[in-house]
Amino acid sequence: MCGRLPEDRGHGFNVEDIWEKGAEEFKLGITTIKEMVDIMRGNFQIVSKINKGTTLYISVPC
C-alpha cells in the first residue's frame, strides 16, 4: 500500500457529524475523497479533535 498523511493544526471538527449530516452542510470534499479512495480499494480514516486539528489517513494499493 502507498499512503499519504494530510494533516493540519486548525480548528478540527466532529467526524461523526460529516457522516450523519453529509457533505452539503459541511461543504467539505471529505466525502468525495472517501469515495475516490473506495474506488481505488483503499483505506480512509479521519482523526479530528476540536481545537487541535485534523489528520486524514489514506492508503491505496500501489
C-alpha positions in Angstrom: 0.0 0.0 0.0 1.1 3.6 -0.7 -0.1 6.3 1.7 -0.3 10.0 2.3 -0.9 11.7 5.5 -2.5 15.2 5.1 -2.6 17.0 8.5 -3.5 20.4 9.8 -3.4 22.2 13.2 -6.7 24.0 12.6 -10.0 24.0 14.4 -10.9 20.4 14.0 -14.4 19.0 13.9 -16.7 16.2 15.0 -16.0 13.4 12.5 -19.4 11.7 13.1 -21.2 14.9 12.0 -19.8 14.5 8.5 -21.2 11.1 8.0 -24.5 11.9 9.8 -25.2 15.3 8.3 -23.4 14.8 4.9 -21.1 16.9 2.9 -23.8 19.5 1.9 -23.9 21.0 5.4 -20.1 20.9 5.9 -19.3 21.9 2.3 -16.2 19.7 2.5 -14.7 17.4 -0.1 -14.2 14.7 2.5 -17.0 12.5 1.2 -15.6 12.9 -2.3 -12.1 11.9 -1.0 -13.6 8.8 0.7 -15.5 7.8 -2.5 -12.3 8.1 -4.6 -10.3 6.0 -2.0 -13.1 3.4 -2.0 -13.0 3.2 -5.8 -9.2 2.5 -5.6 -9.9 -0.2 -2.9 -8.0 1.8 -0.3 -8.5 2.7 3.3 -9.6 6.1 4.6 -9.7 7.3 8.2 -10.2 10.8 9.7 -8.9 11.7 13.1 -10.0 15.1 14.3 -10.1 16.8 17.6 -11.8 20.1 18.2 -9.3 22.9 18.7 -6.5 20.5 17.9 -6.7 19.8 14.2 -7.3 17.0 11.7 -5.4 14.2 10.2 -6.5 12.1 7.2 -5.1 8.6 6.9 -5.3 7.5 3.3 -3.7 4.4 1.8 -4.3 2.8 -1.6 -2.8 -0.2 -3.4 0.4 0.7 -5.4 
